[in-house]
Amino acid sequence: MPYPSPPRSPSGPRRRTLLASAATGAGLLLVGCSSGSEDSDGTTSGSPSLTERARARAARDSEGLVARYDAVLAAHPVLAALVGPLRAQAVRHAEAFGGGTSGAAGTSGPSADSSTASKAPQAEKASPSSSPSPSATAPATEQDALAELATAERELANRRAKELLDVPGELARLLASVAAAGAVHAYLLTEGAK
């Protein structure tokens, strides 16, 4: 007797499948970044100034992303349940790269959702020249705001994945991890916009 088919088949990729593939991709990037000739201090593939510049650029990019999240939360507070946790992770990413998002360091908890509207001007001052935040204004509709955030996360994740080849091991692993998280953020924001 044949087994009955499931009552409904999923219409798209499951969340577990997406997260597993993102983790696998990050793992492959990490394997590709390690080389046998790396010194114990990890400075063989670039000068310390190159490493510091890449780290500072990544911190500025993350701070610019936080400014975009702040602008969206200020314009659309109804999105706090979806956008708030992703913003908190972007703050942690900036801190991991050595950035100091002004006024945002203590906002990684659930209370950050209610106080982000007042912190948007501070975040804009923290990174006026950051590349992912050309304008810290949010689109008029919630769906457009989520789509813009998803695009920003995706573009930044792609740029960080390309930078992996130019930086030494530890920073490359951090960039890979944050790029994978950014890809997942882009997916979650895209799904939230539907």
FIRO-238648 format. One record per residue (C-alpha): residue in three letters; z, x, y; residue number from 1. Coordinates in pm, 1 decimal. Example, Ala and Ser with C-alpha at 12.3 -4.5 7.8 and 13.67 -1.06 7.14 Angstrom:
2
[r "Ala"; [780.0; 1230.0; -450.0]; 1];
[r "Ser"; [714.0; 1367.0; -106.0]; 2];
This chain:
194
[r "Met"; [0.0; 0.0; 0.0]; 1];
[r "Pro"; [-103.4; 153.2; 335.0]; 2];
[r "Tyr"; [147.6; 206.3; 611.1]; 3];
[r "Pro"; [118.7; -39.5; 899.1]; 4];
[r "Ser"; [4.3; 101.9; 1231.3]; 5];
[r "Pro"; [252.1; 112.8; 1518.2]; 6];
[r "Pro"; [267.6; -205.9; 1726.5]; 7];
[r "Arg"; [126.7; -34.5; 2037.7]; 8];
[r "Ser"; [-17.4; 302.5; 2106.8]; 9];
[r "Pro"; [73.0; 489.1; 2426.3]; 10];
[r "Ser"; [-191.2; 475.1; 2697.1]; 11];
[r "Gly"; [-147.7; 834.1; 2815.0]; 12];
[r "Pro"; [41.7; 1151.8; 2744.8]; 13];
[r "Arg"; [406.0; 1106.0; 2672.2]; 14];
[r "Arg"; [664.8; 1269.8; 2893.2]; 15];
[r "Arg"; [793.2; 1479.1; 2603.6]; 16];
[r "Thr"; [441.2; 1608.3; 2533.7]; 17];
[r "Leu"; [385.3; 1697.6; 2899.3]; 18];
[r "Leu"; [717.0; 1880.8; 2931.2]; 19];
[r "Ala"; [658.7; 2066.4; 2604.0]; 20];
[r "Ser"; [314.2; 2178.0; 2716.7]; 21];
[r "Ala"; [451.0; 2292.2; 3054.3]; 22];
[r "Ala"; [722.8; 2491.3; 2877.8]; 23];
[r "Thr"; [467.4; 2640.7; 2639.7]; 24];
[r "Gly"; [243.6; 2736.6; 2932.1]; 25];
[r "Ala"; [535.5; 2902.6; 3110.2]; 26];
[r "Gly"; [622.8; 3085.2; 2788.6]; 27];
[r "Leu"; [268.0; 3213.6; 2755.0]; 28];
[r "Leu"; [272.8; 3328.5; 3115.3]; 29];
[r "Leu"; [598.4; 3512.0; 3051.8]; 30];
[r "Val"; [454.7; 3686.6; 2746.9]; 31];
[r "Gly"; [148.3; 3785.8; 2946.1]; 32];
[r "Cys"; [361.6; 3927.0; 3227.1]; 33];
[r "Ser"; [562.0; 4166.2; 3012.0]; 34];
[r "Ser"; [417.2; 4508.8; 2956.8]; 35];
[r "Gly"; [539.2; 4791.8; 2739.9]; 36];
[r "Ser"; [508.3; 5050.7; 3018.7]; 37];
[r "Glu"; [749.4; 4881.8; 3258.2]; 38];
[r "Asp"; [1030.4; 5103.8; 3385.3]; 39];
[r "Ser"; [1390.6; 4994.2; 3357.3]; 40];
[r "Asp"; [1400.6; 4909.2; 3726.5]; 41];
[r "Gly"; [1082.3; 4695.7; 3704.0]; 42];
[r "Thr"; [891.3; 4861.3; 3988.6]; 43];
[r "Thr"; [584.5; 4996.9; 3808.7]; 44];
[r "Ser"; [327.9; 4729.2; 3897.1]; 45];
[r "Gly"; [398.0; 4714.9; 4269.3]; 46];
[r "Ser"; [583.9; 4885.7; 4544.5]; 47];
[r "Pro"; [921.3; 4747.4; 4648.2]; 48];
[r "Ser"; [763.6; 4632.5; 4973.1]; 49];
[r "Leu"; [503.3; 4432.5; 4779.4]; 50];
[r "Thr"; [778.8; 4276.0; 4572.2]; 51];
[r "Glu"; [988.3; 4193.6; 4875.7]; 52];
[r "Arg"; [689.7; 4045.6; 5058.2]; 53];
[r "Ala"; [601.9; 3829.1; 4756.5]; 54];
[r "Arg"; [964.2; 3715.6; 4722.9]; 55];
[r "Ala"; [988.0; 3633.4; 5095.1]; 56];
[r "Arg"; [656.0; 3444.0; 5084.3]; 57];
[r "Ala"; [774.0; 3242.3; 4783.7]; 58];
[r "Ala"; [1100.7; 3160.0; 4962.6]; 59];
[r "Arg"; [909.0; 3047.0; 5275.6]; 60];
[r "Asp"; [676.3; 2835.4; 5061.4]; 61];
[r "Ser"; [972.7; 2665.9; 4893.7]; 62];
[r "Glu"; [1140.1; 2608.1; 5230.3]; 63];
[r "Gly"; [818.0; 2453.2; 5360.3]; 64];
[r "Leu"; [814.7; 2224.7; 5059.4]; 65];
[r "Val"; [1173.9; 2122.7; 5134.5]; 66];
[r "Ala"; [1063.4; 2036.7; 5490.4]; 67];
[r "Arg"; [791.2; 1811.9; 5347.2]; 68];
[r "Tyr"; [1042.2; 1641.3; 5119.9]; 69];
[r "Asp"; [1272.9; 1591.8; 5420.1]; 70];
[r "Ala"; [992.8; 1435.1; 5623.6]; 71];
[r "Val"; [905.7; 1195.6; 5340.2]; 72];
[r "Leu"; [1270.8; 1100.5; 5291.0]; 73];
[r "Ala"; [1314.6; 1042.0; 5664.1]; 74];
[r "Ala"; [1006.7; 818.5; 5679.4]; 75];
[r "His"; [1059.4; 643.9; 5343.9]; 76];
[r "Pro"; [1430.4; 634.6; 5245.9]; 77];
[r "Val"; [1342.4; 396.6; 4961.9]; 78];
[r "Leu"; [1193.4; 696.1; 4774.6]; 79];
[r "Ala"; [1527.6; 880.8; 4763.9]; 80];
[r "Ala"; [1584.3; 809.5; 4393.7]; 81];
[r "Leu"; [1257.5; 980.1; 4298.4]; 82];
[r "Val"; [1219.7; 1241.7; 4570.3]; 83];
[r "Gly"; [1585.8; 1342.9; 4617.8]; 84];
[r "Pro"; [1630.7; 1532.2; 4288.3]; 85];
[r "Leu"; [1295.0; 1707.2; 4330.1]; 86];
[r "Arg"; [1393.6; 1813.7; 4681.1]; 87];
[r "Ala"; [1722.9; 1950.1; 4548.0]; 88];
[r "Gln"; [1531.7; 2160.6; 4296.1]; 89];
[r "Ala"; [1300.4; 2290.1; 4570.7]; 90];
[r "Val"; [1612.9; 2399.0; 4762.4]; 91];
[r "Arg"; [1734.9; 2583.0; 4451.8]; 92];
[r "His"; [1394.8; 2749.4; 4415.9]; 93];
[r "Ala"; [1410.4; 2874.4; 4775.5]; 94];
[r "Glu"; [1758.7; 3011.5; 4712.9]; 95];
[r "Ala"; [1644.0; 3181.2; 4390.9]; 96];
[r "Phe"; [1378.0; 3366.7; 4590.6]; 97];
[r "Gly"; [1639.1; 3471.2; 4844.6]; 98];
[r "Gly"; [1557.6; 3213.6; 5108.5]; 99];
[r "Gly"; [1824.5; 3048.0; 5313.8]; 100];
[r "Thr"; [1717.7; 2690.5; 5380.6]; 101];
[r "Ser"; [1927.5; 2619.3; 5686.7]; 102];
[r "Gly"; [2155.7; 2324.9; 5638.6]; 103];
[r "Ala"; [2020.2; 2255.5; 5292.2]; 104];
[r "Ala"; [2223.2; 2490.3; 5073.3]; 105];
[r "Gly"; [2497.0; 2238.1; 5007.5]; 106];
[r "Thr"; [2267.2; 1942.4; 4951.2]; 107];
[r "Ser"; [2181.1; 1984.5; 4587.0]; 108];
[r "Gly"; [2403.7; 1701.0; 4468.8]; 109];
[r "Pro"; [2354.3; 1325.3; 4469.3]; 110];
[r "Ser"; [2495.8; 1297.4; 4821.1]; 111];
[r "Ala"; [2190.1; 1484.8; 4948.9]; 112];
[r "Asp"; [1983.2; 1167.2; 4929.1]; 113];
[r "Ser"; [2181.5; 990.4; 5199.5]; 114];
[r "Ser"; [2195.4; 1283.4; 5442.1]; 115];
[r "Thr"; [1843.0; 1423.4; 5425.3]; 116];
[r "Ala"; [1712.3; 1227.8; 5722.6]; 117];
[r "Ser"; [1943.9; 1413.4; 5960.3]; 118];
[r "Lys"; [1850.9; 1752.2; 5812.5]; 119];
[r "Ala"; [1472.9; 1722.0; 5857.8]; 120];
[r "Pro"; [1463.3; 1882.9; 6204.7]; 121];
[r "Gln"; [1678.2; 2173.7; 6084.2]; 122];
[r "Ala"; [1447.9; 2237.3; 5788.3]; 123];
[r "Glu"; [1144.5; 2236.3; 6017.4]; 124];
[r "Lys"; [1306.2; 2504.8; 6235.1]; 125];
[r "Ala"; [1383.0; 2714.0; 5927.9]; 126];
[r "Ser"; [1017.9; 2759.6; 5833.2]; 127];
[r "Pro"; [779.7; 2689.9; 6119.7]; 128];
[r "Ser"; [506.3; 2917.1; 5981.2]; 129];
[r "Ser"; [531.6; 2823.7; 5615.4]; 130];
[r "Ser"; [193.2; 2767.0; 5456.3]; 131];
[r "Pro"; [263.1; 2453.4; 5246.5]; 132];
[r "Ser"; [392.4; 2261.9; 5549.1]; 133];
[r "Pro"; [123.9; 2255.2; 5815.3]; 134];
[r "Ser"; [273.8; 1934.5; 5949.7]; 135];
[r "Ala"; [610.3; 1800.5; 5851.2]; 136];
[r "Thr"; [510.6; 1440.5; 5910.2]; 137];
[r "Ala"; [493.6; 1190.1; 5629.9]; 138];
[r "Pro"; [202.0; 953.3; 5568.1]; 139];
[r "Ala"; [250.8; 590.3; 5661.9]; 140];
[r "Thr"; [261.5; 447.6; 5309.1]; 141];
[r "Glu"; [495.4; 543.3; 5027.3]; 142];
[r "Gln"; [208.2; 596.6; 4782.6]; 143];
[r "Asp"; [29.3; 830.3; 5024.6]; 144];
[r "Ala"; [353.2; 1021.5; 5084.3]; 145];
[r "Leu"; [406.3; 1070.9; 4710.5]; 146];
[r "Ala"; [42.6; 1171.3; 4663.3]; 147];
[r "Glu"; [70.1; 1427.6; 4945.0]; 148];
[r "Leu"; [388.1; 1573.3; 4793.0]; 149];
[r "Ala"; [221.2; 1590.0; 4452.3]; 150];
[r "Thr"; [-77.3; 1773.1; 4600.2]; 151];
[r "Ala"; [149.5; 2019.7; 4780.3]; 152];
[r "Glu"; [349.5; 2086.4; 4461.5]; 153];
[r "Arg"; [31.0; 2131.1; 4256.3]; 154];
[r "Glu"; [-131.9; 2368.6; 4506.3]; 155];
[r "Leu"; [184.6; 2576.8; 4534.4]; 156];
[r "Ala"; [225.8; 2592.1; 4155.5]; 157];
[r "Asn"; [-135.1; 2709.2; 4118.4]; 158];
[r "Arg"; [-93.8; 2973.3; 4388.8]; 159];
[r "Arg"; [226.1; 3102.6; 4226.7]; 160];
[r "Ala"; [57.3; 3119.5; 3886.9]; 161];
[r "Lys"; [-215.5; 3340.3; 4039.4]; 162];
[r "Glu"; [42.5; 3566.8; 4205.9]; 163];
[r "Leu"; [196.4; 3648.5; 3866.1]; 164];
[r "Leu"; [-53.7; 3927.0; 3807.9]; 165];
[r "Asp"; [43.7; 4114.3; 4123.6]; 166];
[r "Val"; [423.6; 4132.0; 4092.1]; 167];
[r "Pro"; [660.4; 4312.5; 3855.6]; 168];
[r "Gly"; [837.2; 4153.9; 3557.4]; 169];
[r "Glu"; [1148.6; 3985.4; 3695.2]; 170];
[r "Leu"; [974.4; 3827.6; 3993.0]; 171];
[r "Ala"; [678.1; 3730.8; 3773.8]; 172];
[r "Arg"; [910.0; 3549.9; 3534.8]; 173];
[r "Leu"; [1077.1; 3368.7; 3824.6]; 174];
[r "Leu"; [738.8; 3272.3; 3971.3]; 175];
[r "Ala"; [625.4; 3145.7; 3629.1]; 176];
[r "Ser"; [936.3; 2935.0; 3589.7]; 177];
[r "Val"; [912.2; 2785.8; 3938.3]; 178];
[r "Ala"; [536.1; 2728.1; 3897.7]; 179];
[r "Ala"; [600.6; 2535.9; 3574.8]; 180];
[r "Ala"; [868.2; 2329.4; 3749.7]; 181];
[r "Gly"; [624.9; 2261.9; 4034.2]; 182];
[r "Ala"; [362.5; 2138.2; 3788.6]; 183];
[r "Val"; [615.9; 1897.3; 3640.3]; 184];
[r "His"; [715.8; 1783.7; 3990.6]; 185];
[r "Ala"; [349.7; 1715.0; 4067.7]; 186];
[r "Tyr"; [318.8; 1506.7; 3752.3]; 187];
[r "Leu"; [635.4; 1307.4; 3826.3]; 188];
[r "Leu"; [525.8; 1241.4; 4183.5]; 189];
[r "Thr"; [179.7; 1136.6; 4066.2]; 190];
[r "Glu"; [331.8; 895.0; 3816.1]; 191];
[r "Gly"; [570.0; 766.7; 4084.1]; 192];
[r "Ala"; [276.0; 688.8; 4312.1]; 193];
[r "Lys"; [118.0; 459.5; 4051.9]; 194];
